[in-house]
Amino acid sequence: MSNNSLYLFDLDFKEVIGVDEAGRGPLAGPVVAAAVKLKKYSEVLDEINDSKKLTEKKREKLYDIIVENFEIGVGVVSAIEIDKVNILNATFLAMRKALCELQDKLKDYERNIVLVDGNFKIREYKGEQVPIVKGDAKSLSIAAASIIAKVTRDRMMRELDKVYPNYDFSKHKGYGTKKHVEILKKMGPIKGIHRNSFLGKIL
């Protein structure tokens, strides 16, 4: 029997899907959610932890391990949509998109309880779900989802950096760092990339 506390946490719920997001706080770029379902447990998964506690290099390594050992769905909601519906609703939309993509890959989808990181249930989601506060530090599935969401979003921001090299996206990933704010004040926001609803106090 495994002594991995994150895996044992999930076992208490029997069949679980973990859901988490990345990118609620940044001034630019999309919000990304991931939904994951473990295929089969092995010790190779014991390094998986809350994505915020891992280095970028470690997350990239674990990303490949998770892709091999989990079924995965990803949902992306753009900055334009975030401005339209607000960040909380956009986050729930990204989570529903991720679950919808995962549902197409699972035969027994309805048997699963969705464990979602945070203290909110996913709005407009009809299946069984349990919000888990600090879930990415408690549940293996949520921790795996957090890594998939974070790495996916970071890669998207690095691609944006190639298109807009003056904005330093590969360094700050859209977050409101001092350097990013300086660039924004000097060059202005990029239409469709920056979240206008986030920029009121800055610009």
N, CA, C and O of each residue as an XYZ file, in Angstrom:
812
protein
N       0.851     -1.201      0.000
C       0.000      0.000      0.000
C       0.888      1.255      0.000
O       1.888      1.310      0.716
N       0.521      2.248     -0.798
C       1.299      3.487     -0.867
C       1.184      4.285      0.434
O       0.159      4.239      1.114
N       2.245      5.013      0.768
C       2.159      5.940      1.900
C       2.130      7.385      1.402
O       2.374      8.317      2.169
N       1.830      7.564      0.116
C       1.710      8.900     -0.466
C       0.402      9.533      0.036
O      -0.686      9.098     -0.340
N       0.518     10.562      0.888
C      -0.672     11.131      1.538
C      -1.632     11.771      0.524
O      -2.844     11.782      0.734
N      -1.084     12.301     -0.569
C      -1.946     12.926     -1.590
C      -2.782     11.867     -2.322
O      -3.958     12.076     -2.619
N      -2.145     10.734     -2.599
C      -2.875      9.624     -3.245
C      -3.902      9.036     -2.283
O      -5.026      8.735     -2.686
N      -3.528      8.869     -1.023
C      -4.461      8.311     -0.026
C      -5.667      9.229      0.185
O      -6.779      8.758      0.424
N      -5.440     10.534      0.094
C      -6.540     11.501      0.192
C      -7.574     11.228     -0.903
O      -8.776     11.192     -0.641
N      -7.089     11.038     -2.124
C      -8.001     10.761     -3.246
C      -8.737      9.439     -3.066
O      -9.912      9.321     -3.414
N      -8.037      8.440     -2.516
C      -8.646      7.113     -2.337
C      -9.882      7.163     -1.441
O     -10.799      6.358     -1.603
N      -9.910      8.098     -0.503
C     -11.084      8.240      0.378
C     -12.353      8.548     -0.409
O     -13.460      8.236      0.029
N     -12.179      9.163     -1.574
C     -13.334      9.509     -2.430
C     -13.580      8.449     -3.516
O     -14.491      8.586     -4.332
N     -12.761      7.401     -3.512
C     -12.813      6.323     -4.514
C     -12.425      6.835     -5.908
O     -11.236      6.965     -6.198
N     -13.398      7.124     -6.768
C     -13.091      7.541     -8.147
C     -13.117      9.067     -8.231
O     -14.161      9.682     -8.016
N     -11.979      9.678     -8.541
C     -11.947     11.142     -8.541
C     -11.340     11.728     -9.816
O     -10.515     11.117    -10.494
N     -11.795     12.939    -10.098
C     -11.190     13.796    -11.120
C     -10.709     15.047    -10.376
O     -11.469     15.641     -9.611
N      -9.468     15.442    -10.592
C      -8.941     16.658     -9.971
C      -9.033     17.830    -10.939
O      -8.757     17.686    -12.130
N      -9.422     18.987    -10.419
C      -9.541     20.194    -11.251
C      -8.837     21.358    -10.567
O      -9.005     21.580     -9.368
N      -8.049     22.097    -11.338
C      -7.415     23.312    -10.827
C      -7.178     24.262    -11.989
O      -7.303     23.892    -13.157
N      -6.828     25.507    -11.636
C      -6.611     26.523    -12.676
C      -5.282     27.219    -12.460
O      -4.664     27.115    -11.401
N      -4.858     27.935    -13.495
C      -3.692     28.817    -13.404
C      -4.036     30.111    -14.118
O      -4.660     30.108    -15.180
N      -3.618     31.217    -13.516
C      -3.773     32.487    -14.220
C      -4.980     33.311    -13.835
O      -5.500     34.060    -14.662
N      -5.444     33.193    -12.593
C      -6.541     34.071    -12.177
C      -6.047     35.492    -11.923
O      -6.775     36.455    -12.162
N      -4.816     35.625    -11.441
C      -4.319     36.929    -11.000
C      -3.629     37.818    -12.028
O      -3.577     39.031    -11.821
N      -3.092     37.278    -13.132
C      -2.300     38.109    -14.038
C      -3.084     39.244    -14.708
O      -4.314     39.242    -14.749
N      -2.328     40.200    -15.224
C      -2.907     41.332    -15.953
C      -3.079     41.002    -17.435
O      -3.764     41.722    -18.161
N      -2.454     39.908    -17.878
C      -2.480     39.559    -19.303
C      -2.563     38.049    -19.476
O      -2.196     37.271    -18.596
N      -3.061     37.668    -20.649
C      -3.127     36.253    -20.998
C      -4.398     35.578    -20.514
O      -5.211     36.190    -19.822
N      -4.567     34.309    -20.881
C      -5.786     33.583    -20.555
C      -5.767     33.026    -19.135
O      -4.733     33.018    -18.467
N      -6.923     32.564    -18.692
C      -6.982     31.681    -17.527
C      -7.092     30.261    -18.082
O      -7.844     30.016    -19.026
N      -6.346     29.335    -17.497
C      -6.286     27.948    -17.992
C      -6.665     27.002    -16.867
O      -6.174     27.133    -15.746
N      -7.538     26.050    -17.165
C      -7.905     25.021    -16.184
C      -7.565     23.648    -16.740
O      -7.545     23.438    -17.953
N      -7.300     22.722    -15.833
C      -7.060     21.329    -16.225
C      -7.918     20.417    -15.359
O      -8.149     20.687    -14.180
N      -8.385     19.334    -15.968
C      -9.117     18.275    -15.266
C      -8.391     16.972    -15.560
O      -8.138     16.647    -16.720
N      -8.055     16.222    -14.510
C      -7.259     15.008    -14.711
C      -7.832     13.814    -13.948
O      -8.426     13.958    -12.880
N      -7.635     12.640    -14.531
C      -8.082     11.381    -13.923
C      -6.923     10.391    -13.974
O      -6.416     10.075    -15.050
N      -6.510      9.909    -12.815
C      -5.402      8.951    -12.730
C      -5.775      7.642    -13.416
O      -6.861      7.102    -13.205
N      -4.850      7.139    -14.246
C      -5.064      5.824    -14.871
C      -4.693      4.732    -13.877
O      -5.515      3.881    -13.537
N      -3.439      4.764    -13.412
C      -2.960      3.765    -12.453
C      -1.838      4.373    -11.635
O      -0.933      5.014    -12.170
N      -1.909      4.163    -10.335
C      -0.906      4.759     -9.445
C       0.419      4.001     -9.511
O       0.442      2.772     -9.581
N       1.531      4.759     -9.489
C       2.854      4.164     -9.286
C       3.732      5.198     -8.577
O       3.389      6.378     -8.513
N       4.863      4.740     -8.048
C       5.723      5.626     -7.241
C       6.325      6.768     -8.047
O       6.813      7.741     -7.473
N       6.295      6.659     -9.356
C       6.822      7.745    -10.192
C       6.031      9.045     -9.970
O       6.501     10.135    -10.298
N       4.832      8.907     -9.410
C       3.966     10.082     -9.177
C       4.230     10.765     -7.832
O       3.625     11.794     -7.534
N       5.127     10.201     -7.020
C       5.304     10.707     -5.656
C       5.942     12.098     -5.570
O       5.910     12.736     -4.518
N       6.520     12.563     -6.680
C       7.111     13.908     -6.672
C       6.078     14.992     -6.975
O       6.359     16.183     -6.839
N       4.885     14.573     -7.385
C       3.834     15.546     -7.724
C       3.385     16.270     -6.462
O       3.094     15.657     -5.435
N       3.338     17.613     -6.575
C       2.911     18.434     -5.445
C       2.292     19.707     -6.005
O       2.254     19.912     -7.218
N       1.815     20.548     -5.120
C       1.278     21.845     -5.492
C       2.257     22.552     -6.437
O       3.430     22.726     -6.107
N       1.763     22.960     -7.620
C       2.642     23.547     -8.645
C       3.383     24.782     -8.137
O       4.485     25.082     -8.598
N       2.776     25.499     -7.185
C       3.407     26.730     -6.671
C       4.668     26.421     -5.853
O       5.514     27.294     -5.662
N       4.790     25.178     -5.372
C       5.955     24.805     -4.565
C       7.096     24.247     -5.416
O       8.156     23.908     -4.890
N       6.884     24.151     -6.713
C       7.867     23.521     -7.598
C       8.531     24.551     -8.495
O       7.931     25.573     -8.829
N       9.774     24.280     -8.886
C      10.448     25.151     -9.853
C       9.841     24.916    -11.236
O       9.190     23.901    -11.484
N      10.070     25.876    -12.124
C       9.565     25.740    -13.495
C      10.140     24.492    -14.162
O       9.429     23.770    -14.862
N      11.426     24.245    -13.940
C      12.075     23.061    -14.531
C      11.421     21.772    -14.014
O      11.178     20.839    -14.779
N      11.141     21.736    -12.703
C      10.528     20.546    -12.105
C       9.104     20.342    -12.640
O       8.692     19.215    -12.917
N       8.363     21.444    -12.781
C       6.998     21.336    -13.323
C       7.010     20.765    -14.736
O       6.175     19.933    -15.091
N       7.974     21.227    -15.538
C       8.066     20.727    -16.922
C       8.337     19.221    -16.942
O       7.765     18.492    -17.753
N       9.208     18.763    -16.048
C       9.524     17.325    -15.958
C       8.283     16.534    -15.529
O       7.961     15.497    -16.110
N       7.595     17.044    -14.501
C       6.408     16.354    -13.990
C       5.253     16.385    -14.990
O       4.425     15.475    -15.022
N       5.206     17.432    -15.798
C       4.163     17.534    -16.835
C       4.159     16.272    -17.706
O       3.111     15.681    -17.963
N       5.348     15.878    -18.148
C       5.460     14.690    -19.019
C       5.030     13.419    -18.285
O       4.390     12.544    -18.869
N       5.387     13.324    -16.998
C       4.985     12.157    -16.197
C       3.467     12.115    -16.040
O       2.860     11.048    -16.128
N       2.857     13.272    -15.807
C       1.401     13.342    -15.634
C       0.690     12.971    -16.943
O      -0.296     12.235    -16.933
N       1.196     13.485    -18.057
C       0.585     13.171    -19.362
C       0.572     11.655    -19.606
O      -0.367     11.122    -20.196
N       1.618     10.976    -19.149
C       1.690      9.510    -19.326
C       0.730      8.761    -18.406
O       0.229      7.698    -18.775
N       0.470      9.292    -17.226
C      -0.228      8.524    -16.189
C      -1.661      8.977    -15.886
O      -2.363      8.345    -15.097
N      -2.081     10.059    -16.510
C      -3.437     10.577    -16.304
C      -4.131     10.805    -17.638
O      -3.480     11.080    -18.645
N      -5.462     10.689    -17.640
C      -6.263     11.242    -18.736
C      -6.438     12.723    -18.418
O      -6.627     13.099    -17.261
N      -6.374     13.561    -19.453
C      -6.323     15.007    -19.216
C      -7.273     15.775    -20.127
O      -7.408     15.472    -21.312
N      -7.927     16.779    -19.542
C      -8.681     17.761    -20.319
C      -8.205     19.149    -19.932
O      -7.911     19.406    -18.765
N      -8.128     20.052    -20.915
C      -7.672     21.421    -20.657
C      -8.704     22.409    -21.193
O      -9.254     22.215    -22.277
N      -8.962     23.468    -20.429
C      -9.861     24.530    -20.869
C      -9.160     25.872    -20.801
O      -8.491     26.180    -19.815
N      -9.313     26.677    -21.854
C      -8.651     27.981    -21.938
C      -9.710     29.058    -22.189
O     -10.568     28.903    -23.058
N      -9.642     30.147    -21.423
C     -10.547     31.278    -21.628
C      -9.701     32.537    -21.786
O      -8.860     32.840    -20.940
N      -9.930     33.260    -22.869
C      -9.080     34.390    -23.257
C      -9.307     35.628    -22.398
O     -10.285     35.730    -21.658
N      -8.366     36.569    -22.520
C      -8.473     37.854    -21.814
C      -9.737     38.607    -22.235
O     -10.366     39.277    -21.416
N     -10.103     38.496    -23.504
C     -11.314     39.171    -24.001
C     -12.541     38.651    -23.266
O     -13.393     39.423    -22.827
N     -12.616     37.322    -23.138
C     -13.753     36.695    -22.442
C     -13.730     37.029    -20.945
O     -14.781     37.238    -20.339
N     -12.541     37.079    -20.355
C     -12.412     37.456    -18.934
C     -13.007     38.848    -18.712
O     -13.738     39.069    -17.747
N     -12.689     39.783    -19.611
C     -13.242     41.140    -19.492
C     -14.765     41.153    -19.626
O     -15.445     41.978    -19.014
N     -15.286     40.237    -20.425
C     -16.748     40.191    -20.634
C     -17.485     39.640    -19.422
O     -18.497     40.203    -19.002
N     -16.985     38.539    -18.854
C     -17.795     37.802    -17.855
C     -17.243     37.889    -16.435
O     -17.898     37.415    -15.507
N     -16.092     38.463    -16.234
C     -15.296     38.597    -15.001
C     -14.471     37.336    -14.748
O     -14.769     36.265    -15.277
N     -13.440     37.482    -13.937
C     -12.443     36.413    -13.803
C     -13.008     35.165    -13.110
O     -12.632     34.046    -13.456
N     -13.897     35.348    -12.147
C     -14.447     34.170    -11.459
C     -15.273     33.323    -12.424
O     -15.103     32.106    -12.490
N     -16.170     33.972    -13.177
C     -16.974     33.238    -14.155
C     -16.111     32.630    -15.262
O     -16.387     31.531    -15.743
N     -15.064     33.357    -15.660
C     -14.146     32.837    -16.690
C     -13.409     31.598    -16.185
O     -13.169     30.654    -16.938
N     -13.053     31.614    -14.894
C     -12.382     30.452    -14.294
C     -13.302     29.239    -14.307
O     -12.882     28.143    -14.677
N     -14.553     29.430    -13.905
C     -15.523     28.320    -13.932
C     -15.736     27.818    -15.362
O     -15.867     26.615    -15.585
N     -15.770     28.734    -16.322
C     -15.942     28.347    -17.727
C     -14.756     27.498    -18.189
O     -14.941     26.483    -18.861
N     -13.544     27.911    -17.831
C     -12.345     27.129    -18.191
C     -12.407     25.733    -17.576
O     -12.039     24.749    -18.217
N     -12.878     25.652    -16.324
C     -12.997     24.348    -15.651
C     -14.038     23.460    -16.345
O     -13.811     22.265    -16.529
N     -15.171     24.040    -16.726
C     -16.201     23.243    -17.428
C     -15.684     22.773    -18.787
O     -15.968     21.652    -19.211
N     -14.930     23.629    -19.460
C     -14.334     23.233    -20.756
C     -13.370     22.055    -20.566
O     -13.368     21.105    -21.349
N     -12.546     22.139    -19.502
C     -11.577     21.064    -19.227
C     -12.304     19.755    -18.926
O     -11.914     18.694    -19.414
N     -13.360     19.837    -18.124
C     -14.137     18.637    -17.774
C     -14.831     18.056    -19.002
O     -14.924     16.838    -19.154
N     -15.310     18.926    -19.865
C     -15.981     18.481    -21.094
C     -15.001     17.708    -21.988
O     -15.347     16.674    -22.560
N     -13.783     18.226    -22.095
C     -12.762     17.540    -22.901
C     -12.393     16.198    -22.272
O     -12.201     15.209    -22.979
N     -12.294     16.165    -20.945
C     -11.961     14.912    -20.254
C     -13.086     13.887    -20.389
O     -12.832     12.694    -20.549
N     -14.311     14.354    -20.324
C     -15.479     13.454    -20.411
C     -15.431     12.613    -21.692
O     -15.806     11.440    -21.685
N     -14.971     13.218    -22.784
C     -14.887     12.507    -24.067
C     -13.862     11.374    -24.037
O     -13.886     10.492    -24.895
N     -12.952     11.396    -23.040
C     -11.878     10.385    -22.977
C     -12.182      9.266    -21.978
O     -11.471      8.262    -21.940
N     -13.229      9.433    -21.174
C     -13.519      8.463    -20.103
C     -14.830      7.737    -20.344
O     -15.856      8.352    -20.635
N     -14.779      6.400    -20.215
C     -16.011      5.604    -20.359
C     -16.920      5.765    -19.135
O     -18.144      5.807    -19.258
N     -16.292      5.854    -17.945
C     -17.065      5.832    -16.695
C     -17.095      7.213    -16.031
O     -17.020      7.331    -14.808
N     -17.206      8.243    -16.855
C     -17.095      9.621    -16.346
C     -18.047      9.892    -15.177
O     -17.651     10.502    -14.183
N     -19.294      9.443    -15.294
C     -20.317      9.758    -14.277
C     -20.002      9.181    -12.901
O     -20.520      9.669    -11.896
N     -19.169      8.162    -12.840
C     -18.832      7.538    -11.546
C     -17.901      8.401    -10.704
O     -17.741      8.160     -9.507
N     -17.293      9.394    -11.318
C     -16.252     10.166    -10.646
C     -16.812     11.355     -9.859
O     -17.768     12.010    -10.272
N     -16.182     11.605     -8.715
C     -16.437     12.840     -7.971
C     -15.365     13.842     -8.391
O     -14.175     13.523     -8.399
N     -15.790     15.040     -8.737
C     -14.841     16.086     -9.100
C     -14.356     16.785     -7.825
O     -15.153     17.325     -7.058
N     -13.046     16.764     -7.615
C     -12.426     17.517     -6.524
C     -11.842     18.791     -7.127
O     -10.942     18.738     -7.964
N     -12.361     19.925     -6.696
C     -11.926     21.199     -7.281
C     -11.180     22.015     -6.234
O     -11.626     22.142     -5.093
N     -10.041     22.566     -6.636
C      -9.243     23.350     -5.705
C      -9.970     24.641     -5.326
O     -10.530     25.320     -6.186
N      -9.957     24.973     -4.037
C     -10.566     26.224     -3.588
C     -11.787     25.990     -2.719
O     -12.070     24.869     -2.296
N     -12.505     27.080     -2.463
C     -13.687     26.948     -1.591
C     -15.006     27.155     -2.336
O     -16.057     27.313     -1.715
N     -14.944     27.154     -3.676
C     -16.166     27.295     -4.478
C     -16.415     26.041     -5.302
O     -15.479     25.437     -5.827
N     -17.669     25.655     -5.412
C     -18.038     24.651     -6.409
C     -18.034     25.311     -7.793
O     -18.185     26.527     -7.909
N     -17.860     24.501     -8.831
C     -17.859     25.011    -10.201
C     -19.297     25.342    -10.590
O     -20.154     24.459    -10.637
N     -19.550     26.597    -10.865
C     -20.903     27.014    -11.247
C     -21.344     26.323    -12.526
O     -20.555     26.118    -13.448
N     -22.632     25.969    -12.559
C     -23.270     25.372    -13.751
C     -22.723     23.985    -14.097
O     -22.991     23.472    -15.183
N     -21.964     23.378    -13.189
C     -21.527     21.997    -13.411
C     -22.522     21.065    -12.724
O     -22.817     21.219    -11.539
N     -23.034     20.101    -13.480
C     -24.145     19.272    -12.980
C     -23.697     18.040    -12.186
O     -24.481     17.483    -11.416
N     -22.459     17.618    -12.366
C     -22.009     16.388    -11.713
C     -21.671     16.583    -10.237
O     -21.699     17.700     -9.721
N     -21.354     15.480     -9.576
C     -20.992     15.530     -8.155
C     -19.612     16.183     -8.013
O     -18.680     15.853     -8.746
N     -19.498     17.108     -7.066
C     -18.214     17.803     -6.885
C     -18.040     18.229     -5.436
O     -19.005     18.475     -4.713
N     -16.773     18.307     -5.036
C     -16.426     18.725     -3.676
C     -15.301     19.751     -3.784
O     -14.243     19.442     -4.333
N     -15.511     20.989     -3.263
C     -14.397     21.938     -3.235
C     -13.432     21.592     -2.099
O     -13.861     21.273     -0.990
N     -12.144     21.658     -2.377
C     -11.116     21.324     -1.383
C     -10.200     22.542     -1.217
O      -9.439     22.885     -2.121
N     -10.285     23.184     -0.055
C      -9.417     24.335      0.217
C      -7.961     23.860      0.293
O      -7.655     22.867      0.953
N      -7.071     24.586     -0.391
C      -5.651     24.185     -0.522
C      -5.531     22.754     -1.069
O      -4.658     21.983     -0.671
N      -6.428     22.438     -1.981
C      -6.501     21.081     -2.546
C      -5.240     20.648     -3.263
O      -4.922     19.459     -3.303
N      -4.506     21.619     -3.838
C      -3.297     21.241     -4.575
C      -2.178     20.769     -3.657
O      -1.172     20.240     -4.129
N      -2.344     20.956     -2.335
C      -1.378     20.428     -1.363
C      -1.913     19.179     -0.653
O      -1.217     18.588      0.173
N      -3.163     18.775     -0.978
C      -3.796     17.632     -0.293
C      -4.102     16.468     -1.230
O      -3.978     15.308     -0.837
N      -4.498     16.768     -2.458
C      -4.981     15.751     -3.396
C      -4.001     15.570     -4.546
O      -3.562     16.545     -5.156
N      -3.659     14.320     -4.841
C      -2.760     14.025     -5.963
C      -3.361     14.505     -7.281
O      -2.656     15.064     -8.120
N      -4.658     14.286     -7.461
C      -5.305     14.656     -8.728
C      -5.363     16.168     -8.904
O      -5.132     16.678    -10.001
N      -5.672     16.887     -7.827
C      -5.694     18.355     -7.927
C      -4.278     18.881     -8.160
O      -4.081     19.791     -8.965
N      -3.292     18.316     -7.461
C      -1.895     18.743     -7.651
C      -1.454     18.513     -9.102
O      -0.791     19.362     -9.698
N      -1.828     17.359     -9.660
C      -1.494     17.065    -11.064
C      -2.186     18.057    -11.998
O      -1.585     18.531    -12.961
N      -3.450     18.368    -11.711
C      -4.186     19.348    -12.529
C      -3.531     20.722    -12.439
O      -3.467     21.451    -13.429
N      -3.041     21.075    -11.244
C      -2.407     22.390    -11.066
C      -1.149     22.504    -11.916
O      -0.861     23.567    -12.465
N      -0.399     21.409    -12.025
C       0.829     21.408    -12.828
C       0.503     21.509    -14.319
O       1.139     22.270    -15.048
N      -0.486     20.742    -14.766
C      -0.886     20.789    -16.181
C      -1.359     22.191    -16.551
O      -0.971     22.729    -17.588
N      -2.200     22.780    -15.699
C      -2.728     24.118    -15.978
C      -1.603     25.149    -16.014
O      -1.546     25.987    -16.914
N      -0.712     25.080    -15.032
C       0.373     26.060    -14.925
C       1.358     25.946    -16.092
O       1.733     26.953    -16.691
N       1.770     24.724    -16.409
C       2.738     24.540    -17.496
C       2.114     24.934    -18.837
O       2.762     25.581    -19.660
N       0.865     24.547    -19.052
C       0.169     24.907    -20.300
C       0.128     26.423    -20.460
O       0.430     26.953    -21.529
N      -0.252     27.119    -19.376
C      -0.353     28.582    -19.454
C       1.021     29.230    -19.641
O       1.168     30.157    -20.437
N       2.020     28.745    -18.911
C       3.373     29.302    -19.046
C       3.889     29.159    -20.481
O       4.530     30.065    -21.016
N       3.603     28.013    -21.091
C       4.036     27.798    -22.481
C       3.334     28.779    -23.419
O       3.946     29.293    -24.356
N       2.054     29.036    -23.167
C       1.309     29.998    -23.986
C       1.912     31.400    -23.843
O       2.024     32.140    -24.820
N       2.297     31.752    -22.618
C       2.881     33.081    -22.392
C       4.256     33.198    -23.045
O       4.638     34.273    -23.510
N       5.000     32.088    -23.080
C       6.304     32.122    -23.761
C       6.122     32.302    -25.273
O       6.924     32.964    -25.931
N       5.053     31.701    -25.810
C       4.748     31.897    -27.240
C       4.367     33.355    -27.509
O       4.768     33.930    -28.522
N       3.591     33.949    -26.597
C       3.231     35.371    -26.742
C       4.465     36.258    -26.704
O       4.515     37.298    -27.361
N       5.461     35.841    -25.931
C       6.706     36.601    -25.830
C       7.406     36.706    -27.191
O       8.051     37.709    -27.496
N       7.265     35.654    -27.997
C       7.876     35.673    -29.338
C       7.185     36.689    -30.248
O       7.818     37.314    -31.100
N       5.871     36.841    -30.050
C       5.082     37.767    -30.870
C       5.265     39.212    -30.394
O       5.319     40.145    -31.196
N       5.359     39.372    -29.068
C       5.498     40.710    -28.466
C       6.752     40.747    -27.578
O       6.644     40.801    -26.353
N       7.940     40.718    -28.199
C       9.175     40.588    -27.406
C       9.422     41.737    -26.435
O      10.136     41.561    -25.448
N       8.846     42.909    -26.694
C       9.093     44.070    -25.823
C       8.364     43.990    -24.484
O       8.608     44.808    -23.597
N       7.478     43.018    -24.331
C       6.650     42.963    -23.117
C       7.146     41.971    -22.064
O       6.598     41.904    -20.964
N       8.184     41.199    -22.405
C       8.820     40.329    -21.388
C       7.898     39.221    -20.840
O       8.062     38.791    -19.698
N       6.941     38.766    -21.644
C       5.964     37.783    -21.149
C       6.605     36.484    -20.655
O       6.086     35.846    -19.739
N       7.732     36.091    -21.259
C       8.350     34.822    -20.839
C       8.899     34.913    -19.418
O       9.053     33.897    -18.741
N       9.197     36.144    -18.964
C       9.705     36.312    -17.592
C       8.567     36.404    -16.574
O       8.536     35.640    -15.610
N       7.624     37.344    -16.785
C       6.597     37.584    -15.750
C       5.290     36.822    -15.984
O       4.420     36.802    -15.113
N       5.149     36.192    -17.162
C       3.960     35.369    -17.492
C       2.638     36.144    -17.379
O       1.575     35.554    -17.187
N       2.723     37.464    -17.500
C       1.505     38.276    -17.457
C       1.162     38.812    -16.079
O       0.257     39.636    -15.945
N       1.870     38.361    -15.057
C       1.580     38.844    -13.694
C       2.025     40.303    -13.549
O       2.852     40.792    -14.319
N       1.468     40.978    -12.563
C       1.691     42.411    -12.399
C       2.976     42.746    -11.682
O       2.959     43.447    -10.670
N       4.082     42.259    -12.187
C       5.383     42.579    -11.584
C       5.715     44.052    -11.821
O       5.105     44.717    -12.658
N       6.677     44.534    -11.078
C       7.106     45.932    -11.225
C       7.521     46.213    -12.680
O       7.155     47.238    -13.256
N       8.286     45.289    -13.254
C       8.767     45.456    -14.645
C       7.596     45.479    -15.620
O       7.559     46.305    -16.532
N       6.636     44.569    -15.427
C       5.478     44.511    -16.331
C       4.675     45.807    -16.267
O       4.249     46.335    -17.294
N       4.475     46.311    -15.060
C       3.723     47.570    -14.883
C       4.467     48.727    -15.556
O       3.847     49.589    -16.179
N       5.789     48.744    -15.429
C       6.599     49.790    -16.091
C       6.420     49.734    -17.609
O       6.252     50.764    -18.261
N       6.457     48.522    -18.160
C       6.286     48.337    -19.608
C       4.888     48.800    -20.035
O       4.730     49.465    -21.058
N       3.879     48.438    -19.237
C       2.495     48.826    -19.545
C       2.348     50.353    -19.589
O       1.706     50.900    -20.486
N       2.947     51.020    -18.616
C       2.832     52.489    -18.554
C       3.546     53.147    -19.729
O       3.134     54.201    -20.214
N       4.605     52.519    -20.168
C       5.383     53.079    -21.279
C       4.750     52.761    -22.639
O       4.665     53.634    -23.503
N       4.303     51.506    -22.830
C       3.879     51.052    -24.157
C       2.368     50.842    -24.299
O       1.852     50.734    -25.411
N       1.664     50.785    -23.157
C       0.220     50.564    -23.210
C      -0.119     49.083    -23.335
O       0.741     48.263    -23.656
N      -1.393     48.747    -23.076
C      -1.800     47.343    -23.154
C      -1.938     46.841    -24.591
O      -2.144     47.624    -25.519
N      -1.824     45.535    -24.757
C      -2.023     44.915    -26.071
C      -3.477     44.473    -26.161
O      -3.959     43.729    -25.307
N      -4.161     44.924    -27.177
C      -5.580     44.589    -27.350
C      -5.764     43.068    -27.475
O      -5.095     42.407    -28.270
N      -6.673     42.546    -26.681
C      -6.962     41.113    -26.732
C      -6.027     40.245    -25.906
O      -6.283     39.056    -25.718
N      -4.946     40.833    -25.413
C      -3.972     40.087    -24.601
C      -4.023     40.545    -23.148
O      -4.050     39.724    -22.231
N      -4.035     41.852    -22.947
C      -4.177     42.381    -21.583
C      -5.648     42.403    -21.171
O      -6.538     42.579    -22.003
N      -5.882     42.222    -19.882
C      -7.242     42.223    -19.343
C      -7.580     43.655    -18.915
O      -7.146     44.116    -17.859
N      -8.348     44.337    -19.733
C      -8.647     45.740    -19.445
C      -9.298     45.938    -18.089
O      -9.083     46.948    -17.419
N     -10.107     44.944    -17.691
C     -10.816     45.051    -16.391
C      -9.843     44.983    -15.216
O     -10.225     45.297    -14.089
N      -8.607     44.583    -15.453
C      -7.605     44.492    -14.385
C      -6.712     45.735    -14.312
O      -5.938     45.893    -13.367
N      -6.821     46.617    -15.313
C      -5.800     47.660    -15.463
C      -6.201     49.022    -14.922
O      -5.406     49.960    -14.961
N      -7.435     49.145    -14.415
C      -7.961     50.443    -13.967
C      -7.046     51.193    -13.016
O      -6.768     52.376    -13.212
N      -6.576     50.496    -11.977
C      -5.763     51.173    -10.957
C      -4.328     51.420    -11.441
O      -3.622     52.264    -10.889
N      -3.906     50.693    -12.460
C      -2.521     50.795    -12.928
C      -2.391     51.916    -13.961
O      -1.451     52.709    -13.923
N      -3.357     51.964    -14.886
C      -3.261     52.958    -15.968
C      -4.224     54.102    -15.672
O      -4.311     55.052    -16.450
